[in-house]
Amino acid sequence: MSPESRRAKIEAMLAEEPGDVFLRYSLALELDKEGAHEASLARLRELMAEEQPYVPAFFMAGQQFVRLGRIDEARGAQRAGIDAARRQADHHAAGEMSELLASLGRLGDTSP
């Protein structure tokens, strides 16, 4: 299935179920695959800002920020995601994000 048709199918399903969190997340991932990074990150930010944040969005945003060289934003997404995961008792996700955060170390740090 081509990326365009996969995206079109997700968008069609979203038209039917606009509040479906997983479909919204899936669309963000498709946009990332297509190289539409800002559109993807905007969708992930929406999911992160929900009253009940969608925890995987933090991790995926962090990974995307790393690929784009936006390390400070990656750190911020992971820290916020760890907090959200802990509030939702999602210890596995908190652990994954903690590992990504630790792996960033001083990467992108411009301080002496």
N, C-alpha and C positions, 0 to 999 in steps of 0.2 A: 504494500500500500504506500503510495507516495505521501510525503509530508503534507502536501496541500490537501489531499483527500482525508488524511487522518485529522488534520486541523479542522477541515470543513465538517467532518462528522462530529467532532467535539463541540464545535460552535452550534451545530444543529441541535444536539442534545441539550446544550446550555440554553438555547431558545425555549425549549420545553421546560427545563428545570433550572432557572437562572440562579437559584440559591444553592445548587449542589456544589459542595465544597470540593469534592474530589474532581469533578469536571472542571471547575475553575483552576484547580492545581494542575490538572492535566494540560489545560490550555497554556498555562504559564510554561510548562516544560516543553511543549511543542514550539512555542515562540522562541525559547532559548535555542532549541535545535536548529531553528531557521535562522538564527543570528539576530533576531529582533530582541536584543538584550534589554533595552529600556522598557519595552512593552512587557516582556516577561517579568522583569523586576517590579514593575508597577502592579502586575497581577499578584505577585508574591507578597508585596507590601500590603495589599488589600487584605489578603488572607491573614497576615501577621497582625493586622490592626483590628480584627474582629473581636467582639466581646469575648468569645471563646476562640482564641487564635488557633490556627491550623499549624501545629508544631512542625510537620515536615517542611513547611514553607520556609522556616528560618534556616534550616540546614541547607536546602537547595539554594536559597538566596546567598548564603555564605559561600557555597561552592562556586556559584556563578561570579560573585564578587572576586574571589581568588583568581579565577580564570581571566578576569578582566583587569587584574592587577590593582584592584581597589581593596587593599588589605585592611585598612581601618574600618571600612564599611563591612567587610567580612567579619571582623572581630565584633563589631557592634551587633550584627545579626545573630552571631553565635551566643553572645552574652544574653541578649534579649530572649533568644530561643531556649537557652538553658533555664532561665527564670520561668518562662511559659511552660516548659516541659515539667519542671518541678511542681508548679502549681497544679498541673494536671496529673501528677504522679506517674509521668512517663519517664521512668528512670533510664530506660534503654536509649531513648532519644537524647536525654540530657547527657548521657555518657558519650554518645557519638559526637555531639556538638562540642563537648569538653575536649575530646580528642582532636577534633579539627582545630579548635581554638589553640590548644597546646602546640599543635604542629606548625602553627603560624609563627610561633616564637617571636623573634625580632624581625621577621620578614617585613619589608616595607617600612621599617622604623628609620626615620631620618635623624633621630637624636644621636649625639656623639657617644 
